[in-house]
Amino acid sequence: MRRVGLLAVLTLLSAVSLFAQESPRERYLLPVFIEPIPGAFGSEFRTEIHGLNTSPTEEIGIRGLEIACRPSPPICDWINDVMVRLLPLPQGSDLFDYYAYQTGTPGRFIEVEQERAKDLTLSLRVYDTSRSAENFGTEIPIVRRSEFRQDAFALLGVPLDPRFRNTLRLYAEEATTVQVQIGTATHHLALRAGQHVFDPAYAQFTAFPAGTGLTNVIVTPQANGPAVWGFISVTNNVTQHITTISPQ
Amino acid sequence: MRNLIRLLALFAVAVPLFAQVQYSITPNRGPVAGGTEVTIKGQFGNWPYDVYFGAASVPATRVDDTTLRATAPAHLPGPVAITIFEYDIRLSTNLVYTFEGGAQEAFDAVLLPVFTTPIPGAFGSEFRTDFRARLVKGDRAEIHGLRYPCLVTCIQTGDEPYLLTLPVVDADPSNVEPTGNPGTFLYLPKSEAGRVTMNLRAYDTSRSAENFGTEIPIVRVSDFATGYDDITLIGVPSDARFRNTLRIYAYGSTGTPATVRIADAAGVVLSERPVTLAGQENLFRPGYVELSNFPTGAGVLTVTISVPQSLLSAPIPPPDRWAFISVTNNETQHITLITPQP
């Protein structure tokens, strides 16, 4: 009797682990995904995400996005549960309409099942509400995990002109340090660990030298360390217009 | 009479002295990936020799007075001229070597979507593109498809602009000629993957004090839509203060008809336009079509580019495709891009 009971328990355990096995996921970085922030000269920067499921039949679950949740139990667990399910195109709604909290720091990882990834189209844009009549903002690249680099990469043609302020933003899946060479100066930056699985390790650097002309920035990840991705935002001090410089 | 004999004797000596050396190459064809050992017959002295296959050079081994051996490099497909450098003297040979196979067998193709000479725009604006490339790994890397001022040894063959070798020549706007119309493909040997970082930016010279311009993505052909997959661009404004231009690119020698569908946020189709996407004229020039005159005042738009499913049974599949929309403010001329992501 005990043997039969044990066998039943073992069968149940293996069945649970069999069904608990999840399909592999594709991971993307939203480099800037933050709630509105006030800037200089009355500017207010916002990020806007759009997303569409182009499959005619299958829905797409997106992990890593936090949306409005019931205040009383059962409280939704956005870290472990899929909170956003994009319906197939015929009934589809835009991810924009889900009003996901933009709680990136400033970046956020999101994940979808690999087999559904080809049907997901996304768009991420940062814009200044006070200047929306003058420009439509700046597209921010959405970065695949495969685009993170373990080897050195360069960010080319960075202006030193004091009319612009530069911010280098670096992301990884784990805390690490990187070497950053700006012209002839070398800096070592520590990427602090993320707070949860969707929070990238992150560091930023703003102490660019001022001068004339352009410089190149070389980012060298730690040998055998996690892969790193980064970009520079070049912001005009007067118009607050942002240009990105990313590794291509 | 004696003078005539002397003259004839002098002529008899001079003719072989100035006669063109006859060269031969065996084999005279091989794969684009390179690696084929070739034997060149001619007249050779005790100098170091290099052999240029088109614009790509390899060192040669002098076997004897009449024989050189060299290994063909990776090269884009097609016939190329063989040039021999005897130390620093260029020897033209009239020889041709043909690289066989598809470019994709040995090269990664990338698209520079906009790479044009300065274009005047509205309100005194002048749009320029700024392309840069640097070596970040290894000691050299090749980029096929860039034209730059040729000083000494660069050689152009067929459709191919000069081969740029980093870091021998650094690619930046001071020395690279924009050759796109509007876009162009570049080719990087697969064996040198990860060695080069590039950057492309469009900017308005008349407003360079106000903004640094717009980064243009450099797109791997492996990120193009293939087969009958749609390209979808979302979050497109229909505000009349902005003008939208959709640019569609093709990689492949055959063209294809396509449909551009513009829908509003509720999925209601506002416009459906047929376009013809031409095939590539040569390896570097993409098939291209552009479209403007978007609906206005319809909120946020979704644009879908589809290849007709009726072509599913066509013997040759449609070319791979990529597209983006530029959103330009009518007053400030500021450009925002909307590209297929991720």
Interface residues (C-beta under 8 A of the other chain):
Chain A: Y28 E48 H50 G51 L52 T54 L89 P90 G92 D94 F96 K118 L120 T121 L122 S123 L124 R125 A133 E134 N135 F136 G137 T138 E139 P141 I142 V143 R144 D151 A152 F153 A154 L155 L156 G157 P159 R163 F164 N216 I218 V234 N236 V238 T239 H241 T243 T244 I245 S246 P247 Q248
Chain B: D130 R132 A133 R134 V136 K137 D172 G194 T197 M198 N199 L200 R201 A209 E210 N211 F212 G213 T214 E215 P217 I218 D229 D230 T232 L233 I234 G235 P237 R241 F242 A265 G267 V300 T302 T304 V327 N329 E331 T332 H334 T336 L337 I338 T339 P340 Q341 P342
